[in-house]
Amino acid sequence: MKAKVHAMNLDMPGRTALITGGSKGIGLAIAKAFAAAGAHVAMVARDQADLDAALAAVREVAEDRKTVALSADIRSAEGCAMAHTQAVEALGPIDVLVNNAGTSRRAPFADITDAQWQEDLDLKLFAAIRLARAAMLDMRARRWGRIINVLNTGAKAPPGGGAPTAVSRAAGMALTKVLAGEGAPDNVLVNALLVGRIESDQWVKRAAAAGKELQAFYDEMGQIVPMGRVGTAQEFANMALFLASDAGSYVTGTAINVDGGMCPVV
Protein backbone atom coordinates (compact mmCIF):
# COMPACT_ATOMS: atom_id res chain seq x y z
CA MET A 1 0.00 0.00 0.00
CA LYS A 2 1.40 3.36 -1.01
CA ALA A 3 1.32 5.87 1.85
CA LYS A 4 -0.01 9.37 1.48
CA VAL A 5 2.98 11.70 1.63
CA HIS A 6 2.50 14.98 3.47
CA ALA A 7 4.32 18.19 2.67
CA MET A 8 6.05 20.09 5.47
CA ASN A 9 2.91 21.41 7.15
CA LEU A 10 2.90 21.78 10.92
CA ASP A 11 -0.75 22.72 11.21
CA MET A 12 -2.98 20.61 13.49
CA PRO A 13 -6.49 21.76 12.55
CA GLY A 14 -9.15 20.05 14.65
CA ARG A 15 -6.74 17.72 16.44
CA THR A 16 -7.18 17.18 20.16
CA ALA A 17 -4.20 17.11 22.52
CA LEU A 18 -3.78 16.15 26.17
CA ILE A 19 -0.61 17.50 27.79
CA THR A 20 0.45 16.57 31.31
CA GLY A 21 2.64 18.96 33.26
CA GLY A 22 1.02 21.57 31.03
CA SER A 23 0.90 24.59 33.31
CA LYS A 24 4.53 25.78 33.12
CA GLY A 25 7.77 25.63 31.17
CA ILE A 26 8.03 23.02 28.45
CA GLY A 27 4.46 21.76 28.88
CA LEU A 28 3.00 25.25 28.56
CA ALA A 29 5.17 26.00 25.51
CA ILE A 30 3.89 22.81 23.85
CA ALA A 31 0.29 23.69 24.69
CA LYS A 32 0.68 27.14 23.13
CA ALA A 33 2.40 25.74 20.03
CA PHE A 34 -0.35 23.15 19.51
CA ALA A 35 -3.14 25.68 20.03
CA ALA A 36 -1.53 28.15 17.64
CA ALA A 37 -1.32 25.34 15.07
CA GLY A 38 -5.07 24.70 15.31
CA ALA A 39 -5.40 22.01 17.96
CA HIS A 40 -7.85 21.82 20.83
CA VAL A 41 -5.79 21.49 24.00
CA ALA A 42 -6.29 20.06 27.51
CA MET A 43 -3.57 20.85 30.04
CA VAL A 44 -3.19 18.75 33.18
CA ALA A 45 -1.37 19.75 36.36
CA ARG A 46 -2.01 19.76 40.09
CA ASP A 47 -1.98 23.47 41.01
CA GLN A 48 -5.17 25.25 39.97
CA ALA A 49 -3.65 28.73 40.16
CA ASP A 50 -0.85 27.72 37.78
CA LEU A 51 -3.41 26.12 35.48
CA ASP A 52 -5.55 29.26 35.43
CA ALA A 53 -2.54 31.36 34.40
CA ALA A 54 -1.57 28.81 31.76
CA LEU A 55 -5.08 28.70 30.36
CA ALA A 56 -5.11 32.46 29.95
CA ALA A 57 -1.77 32.34 28.12
CA VAL A 58 -2.90 29.58 25.76
CA ARG A 59 -6.19 31.29 24.98
CA GLU A 60 -4.26 34.31 23.73
CA VAL A 61 -3.11 32.23 20.74
CA ALA A 62 -5.94 29.69 20.53
CA GLU A 63 -8.49 31.83 18.64
CA ASP A 64 -11.61 29.61 18.36
CA ARG A 65 -9.96 26.40 19.56
CA LYS A 66 -11.18 24.68 22.71
CA THR A 67 -8.79 24.95 25.63
CA VAL A 68 -9.27 23.45 29.08
CA ALA A 69 -7.19 23.19 32.24
CA LEU A 70 -7.68 20.09 34.38
CA SER A 71 -6.47 19.75 37.94
CA ALA A 72 -5.52 16.13 38.60
CA ASP A 73 -2.84 14.19 40.43
CA ILE A 74 -1.67 11.67 37.85
CA ARG A 75 0.54 9.87 40.34
CA SER A 76 -2.49 7.66 40.97
CA ALA A 77 -4.57 5.49 38.66
CA GLU A 78 -7.65 7.46 39.71
CA GLY A 79 -6.00 10.75 38.80
CA CYS A 80 -5.00 9.47 35.37
CA ALA A 81 -8.51 8.17 34.70
CA MET A 82 -10.04 11.45 35.78
CA ALA A 83 -7.68 13.51 33.59
CA HIS A 84 -8.35 11.39 30.51
CA THR A 85 -12.11 11.23 31.06
CA GLN A 86 -12.46 14.97 31.57
CA ALA A 87 -10.27 15.74 28.56
CA VAL A 88 -12.39 13.50 26.32
CA GLU A 89 -15.60 15.04 27.67
CA ALA A 90 -14.27 18.53 26.88
CA LEU A 91 -12.53 17.89 23.54
CA GLY A 92 -13.54 14.49 22.19
CA PRO A 93 -11.22 11.49 21.67
CA ILE A 94 -7.56 12.38 22.14
CA ASP A 95 -5.40 12.51 19.00
CA VAL A 96 -2.13 13.56 20.65
CA LEU A 97 -0.93 12.61 24.12
CA VAL A 98 2.13 14.36 25.55
CA ASN A 99 3.42 12.73 28.73
CA ASN A 100 5.41 15.64 30.11
CA ALA A 101 4.76 15.58 33.86
CA GLY A 102 7.81 15.05 36.00
CA THR A 103 10.49 16.39 38.28
CA SER A 104 14.25 16.06 38.27
CA ARG A 105 14.87 14.29 41.54
CA ARG A 106 18.45 13.13 42.10
CA ALA A 107 20.20 11.73 45.17
CA PRO A 108 22.93 9.28 46.12
CA PHE A 109 21.54 5.79 45.54
CA ALA A 110 21.85 4.70 49.18
CA ASP A 111 19.79 7.69 50.34
CA ILE A 112 16.75 7.04 48.13
CA THR A 113 13.90 5.44 50.06
CA ASP A 114 11.36 2.98 48.71
CA ALA A 115 8.71 5.69 48.98
CA GLN A 116 10.79 8.08 46.88
CA TRP A 117 11.39 5.41 44.25
CA GLN A 118 7.67 4.67 44.12
CA GLU A 119 6.67 8.32 43.85
CA ASP A 120 9.12 8.88 41.00
CA LEU A 121 7.95 5.82 39.09
CA ASP A 122 4.28 6.67 39.66
CA LEU A 123 4.70 10.16 38.22
CA LYS A 124 7.12 9.50 35.36
CA LEU A 125 6.42 5.94 34.29
CA PHE A 126 3.07 4.65 35.52
CA ALA A 127 1.26 7.87 34.59
CA ALA A 128 2.54 7.52 31.03
CA ILE A 129 1.53 3.85 30.97
CA ARG A 130 -1.97 4.55 32.24
CA LEU A 131 -2.66 7.52 29.99
CA ALA A 132 -1.26 5.78 26.90
CA ARG A 133 -3.42 2.75 27.62
CA ALA A 134 -6.50 4.96 27.86
CA ALA A 135 -5.73 7.04 24.76
CA MET A 136 -4.39 4.35 22.41
CA LEU A 137 -7.67 2.47 22.15
CA ASP A 138 -9.39 5.34 20.36
CA MET A 139 -6.26 6.23 18.40
CA ARG A 140 -5.96 2.73 16.98
CA ALA A 141 -9.65 2.57 16.16
CA ARG A 142 -9.38 5.84 14.20
CA ARG A 143 -6.01 4.82 12.70
CA TRP A 144 -4.34 8.08 13.69
CA GLY A 145 -2.55 9.02 16.87
CA ARG A 146 0.58 10.51 18.36
CA ILE A 147 2.17 9.88 21.75
CA ILE A 148 5.18 11.93 22.81
CA ASN A 149 7.02 10.96 25.99
CA VAL A 150 9.12 13.80 27.38
CA LEU A 151 12.17 12.27 29.07
CA ASN A 152 15.69 13.56 29.62
CA THR A 153 19.10 12.68 28.27
CA GLY A 154 19.87 10.74 31.44
CA ALA A 155 17.68 8.02 29.94
CA LYS A 156 20.50 7.33 27.45
CA ALA A 157 23.49 8.36 29.52
CA PRO A 158 22.62 7.85 33.21
CA PRO A 159 25.12 9.67 35.45
CA GLY A 160 26.23 8.54 38.88
CA GLY A 161 23.90 10.10 41.39
CA GLY A 162 21.24 10.35 38.69
CA ALA A 163 18.70 8.06 40.32
CA PRO A 164 15.80 7.87 40.56
CA THR A 165 15.14 10.14 37.56
CA ALA A 166 17.55 8.47 35.13
CA VAL A 167 16.09 5.04 35.92
CA SER A 168 12.45 6.05 35.47
CA ARG A 169 13.31 7.95 32.28
CA ALA A 170 15.20 4.97 30.86
CA ALA A 171 12.11 2.87 31.50
CA GLY A 172 10.12 5.54 29.65
CA MET A 173 12.39 5.13 26.64
CA ALA A 174 11.74 1.37 26.62
CA LEU A 175 8.01 2.06 26.94
CA THR A 176 8.24 4.35 23.92
CA LYS A 177 9.74 1.57 21.79
CA VAL A 178 7.16 -0.99 22.92
CA LEU A 179 4.21 1.31 22.19
CA ALA A 180 5.69 2.33 18.84
CA GLY A 181 5.90 -1.28 17.74
CA GLU A 182 2.31 -1.98 18.74
CA GLY A 183 0.88 1.26 17.39
CA ALA A 184 2.65 1.41 14.01
CA PRO A 185 0.24 -0.89 12.10
CA ASP A 186 -2.60 1.46 13.06
CA ASN A 187 -0.70 4.70 12.34
CA VAL A 188 -0.24 5.49 16.02
CA LEU A 189 3.25 6.98 16.21
CA VAL A 190 5.12 7.03 19.51
CA ASN A 191 8.35 8.94 20.14
CA ALA A 192 10.38 10.34 23.00
CA LEU A 193 11.92 13.78 23.27
CA LEU A 194 14.88 13.96 25.62
CA VAL A 195 15.44 17.19 27.48
CA GLY A 196 18.92 18.57 27.88
CA ARG A 197 19.57 21.99 29.33
CA ILE A 198 16.28 23.71 28.50
CA GLU A 199 14.81 26.79 30.18
CA SER A 200 12.09 25.58 32.55
CA ASP A 201 10.44 26.23 35.88
CA GLN A 202 12.78 23.84 37.71
CA TRP A 203 15.78 26.00 36.74
CA VAL A 204 13.93 29.15 37.81
CA LYS A 205 13.48 27.57 41.24
CA ARG A 206 17.10 26.42 41.42
CA ALA A 207 18.37 29.87 40.46
CA ALA A 208 16.24 31.44 43.18
CA ALA A 209 17.41 28.87 45.73
CA ALA A 210 21.02 29.66 44.83
CA GLY A 211 20.36 33.40 45.07
CA LYS A 212 21.40 33.93 41.44
CA GLU A 213 19.93 36.15 38.77
CA LEU A 214 18.15 33.88 36.27
CA GLN A 215 19.94 34.91 33.07
CA ALA A 216 23.33 34.67 34.78
CA PHE A 217 22.33 31.21 35.99
CA TYR A 218 21.39 30.17 32.45
CA ASP A 219 24.62 31.63 31.05
CA GLU A 220 26.62 29.58 33.53
CA MET A 221 24.66 26.41 32.67
CA GLY A 222 25.21 26.98 28.98
CA GLN A 223 28.99 26.89 29.29
CA ILE A 224 29.04 23.07 29.23
CA VAL A 225 26.67 22.81 26.24
CA PRO A 226 28.43 22.49 22.85
CA MET A 227 26.16 25.18 21.41
CA GLY A 228 27.20 27.47 24.24
CA ARG A 229 23.73 28.18 25.63
CA VAL A 230 20.68 26.55 27.14
CA GLY A 231 17.72 25.88 24.88
CA THR A 232 14.38 27.62 25.09
CA ALA A 233 11.07 25.96 25.85
CA GLN A 234 9.87 27.16 22.46
CA GLU A 235 12.69 25.30 20.70
CA PHE A 236 11.63 22.14 22.48
CA ALA A 237 7.97 22.76 21.62
CA ASN A 238 8.91 23.14 17.95
CA MET A 239 10.15 19.55 17.86
CA ALA A 240 7.04 18.31 19.68
CA LEU A 241 4.90 20.13 17.11
CA PHE A 242 6.71 18.41 14.25
CA LEU A 243 6.15 14.97 15.77
CA ALA A 244 2.49 15.72 16.55
CA SER A 245 1.68 16.97 13.07
CA ASP A 246 1.30 15.14 9.77
CA ALA A 247 4.79 16.32 8.87
CA GLY A 248 6.19 13.65 11.19
CA SER A 249 4.20 10.89 9.51
CA TYR A 250 7.11 8.42 9.14
CA VAL A 251 8.84 8.92 12.48
CA THR A 252 8.12 6.44 15.26
CA GLY A 253 10.03 4.56 17.92
CA THR A 254 12.74 7.20 18.23
CA ALA A 255 14.27 8.99 21.20
CA ILE A 256 15.42 12.41 20.03
CA ASN A 257 17.88 14.49 22.02
CA VAL A 258 16.91 18.16 22.27
CA ASP A 259 20.05 19.26 24.05
CA GLY A 260 22.33 21.40 21.88
CA GLY A 261 24.67 18.44 21.35
CA MET A 262 25.37 17.79 25.03
CA CYS A 263 24.42 14.10 25.38
CA PRO A 264 27.32 11.74 24.57
CA VAL A 265 24.86 9.14 23.24
CA VAL A 266 23.07 9.76 19.93
N, C-alpha and C positions, 0 to 999 in steps of 0.2 A: 504494500500500500504506500503510495507516494504521499508524504506529509505536506500539509499546507505550510509554505514558508512565509514568515512574517518579516516585513521590513523593520528597520530600527525605529519602533514607535513605543514610547514608554507610557502612553496613556492607559488608564485603567477604567474606562467608562462603565459604570454600573456594577463593578466588582465590589464585593464585600470583604472587609478585612478585620480580623481580630488581632490586636496587638497587646501582649502582656508587658508589664513594666512600661506602660505607655504614657505616663504622666510627666516624665522628665527626660532630659538628655537624649540618648540615642532613640529610645522608644518614641518620644515626642517628635523628634525629627522625622522618623519614619512615618508616623501618623500624619504629619503635615504634608510630607511628600506624596503619600498615597492619596490624600484628600485633594491636593492640588492637581493630581493626575486624573481625578474623576471618580475615585472610589468612595464608597460609604465605609465609615471607620468606627469601630468600637475599641476604646482604650480601657484596659484593665489595670488597676493598681489598688493599693489598700487605703491610701490617705485621700479622703474626699476633697479636702481643700486643694491639694495638688491636682486632683482630677478636674476640679472646677476651673482652675487656672489653665490647665492644658486644653480643656474643651473650648474655652474662649479663644485660645491661640489657634486651634485647628479650624474653628469656624470662620476665622478671618480669611482663610484661603479656600474654604470648602464650597463656597457659593451655595448651590441648591442640594449638595450631597448631605445624606444623613450622617450625623456624628453623635455618638453617645459615649458617656464615661461611666464605667461600671466599677463600683467598689466591691472587691472580693479578695479573699485570702486564698490564693491558689496553692498554698502549701498543703491543703487538704483536698481529698477527693470531692467533698461537698462544695468547696469553694470553686474548684474547676468546673464542676457540673453547673453551678449557678452562673458562672461567667459565660460559659458556652450557651446555656439556655437563654439567658437574657440577651446576649448578642444576636442570636438567631431570631428571637422575638422582635427585636428592634430593626434588624437589617435584612433578615432572610438567611438562607443557608450560607455558610462561610466559604468564600472562595480562596482566601489567603489567610493563613495563620502564621503569625510571627511570635515565636517563643523567645521573648527578650528579658523576662523577669530574672533578676539575680543580683547577687552581691559579689564582692571580691574578698571573701574571707580567706585569710592565710594565717597559719600558725605552725610552730614546730610540731611534727607528727605526734610526739609523745604527749603533747598538751591538749590535743583535740579529743573531746569527750564523745561518747556514743551519741549523746543528744545533739551535739553540734554537727556530727556527721549526718545524722538523720535529717536535721533541719536543712542542711545544704542540699542533700539529695532530694528531699521533698520539693524544694523550691526550684532547683535547676534541672532535675532529671524527671522526677515523677510528674511534675506539672506538665512538662512537655509531652510525656507519654500519654497522660490522661486527656489532654486537649487534642492531641493528634488523633487519638482513638475516636474521640467524639466527632471531630471535623472530617476525618478521612472518609467516613461512610457516605456522606453526601457528595463529597468531592469525586469519589470513584463512581458513584451512580451517575453523576453529571458529566463524567469524563473530562474534568478540568479542575485543577487545584494546585496550590502552591503552599508549601510549608518551609519556613525559614527559621532555623535554629541559630540564635545568636549565642556564640560561645566566646572563648578567648584563645589566644595563641598558646597558652599553657596546655591546651588540649593536645597539641602536637609536640610541644617541647616543655614538658613539666619540669619546673625548677625545684631544687631542694627547698623545703619550706613552703611549697606551693599548694599543699593540701589544706582544706579539702577541695578548694575550687578546681584545681587542675584535674583531680580525679573525676569529679562530677561532670566537668566539661569534656573530658576524654570519653566518658560514657555517652555524652550527648552527641559526640561525633560518630560513635558506633551506631547509635540510634538513627542518626541521619542516613547512614548507608543502608541500614535495614529497611527503613521506610521508603527510601528511594527505590530499592529493588522491588518492593511490593507494589508501590504506586505507579511505577513507570508504564505498565501495560494499560493503565486507565488514564494516562496523561496527568497524573498527580506527581509533580516534581518537588523533590525535597533536597534542600541544600543547607549548608551551615556557613555563616559568616563569622570569622574569628577576629575579635577585637584586639587591636594592639594598643598603642597609646592614643586614645581618642578623647577629646574633650567630653566630659560627662559630669553628672552631679556628684559622683563619688570623689572626683578630683577636686571639685569645689569644696567639698567637706574636708578633704585632707589638707588642702591649702589653708583653710581657715584654722584647722587644728594645729597646723605648724606655724601659724601666725605670719603667713607669707601672702603677698599680693598675688592674685590669681595669675595674671599674665607672666609675672616673673617665675611663678611656679611652673607654668606650662613651658616657658623658655628653657628652664633647667631640665625638665623632663625630656624635651626634644633633643637635647644634646647627644643622647645615646641612640637616637633614631637615624638610620642612614639618610633619610630625607631632611634631617636637621630640624624637624618640628613635629609637634603632635598633630593628629588629624582632627578635623571638625566632625561634629555629629552629622552635618549635612553631607559630607563626603561619604560617610558610612551609609546614610539613608539613600544616597544615589545608587549604591550597589544593590541595596535591598529592593529598590524600585525596579531596577533592571531584572532581577530574578523573579519579581512578582508579576511582571508584565509579560505580554506575548513575545517581547523581544528576547526573553530568555528561554525560548520554547524547546531548546535542545540541551539544556544544562540541568543535570540532576546527579545526585550522589556525590557532590563535591564539597570540600571544606576550603573556603577562600579566605586567605589572610587579607585583612584590611588594616595594614600596620606600617606603611611607609618603608617596607623592606626589613623590618626588625627581626622577625622570626627566623631562626636558622633552618627551619624545616619548611619546604615548599608545600 
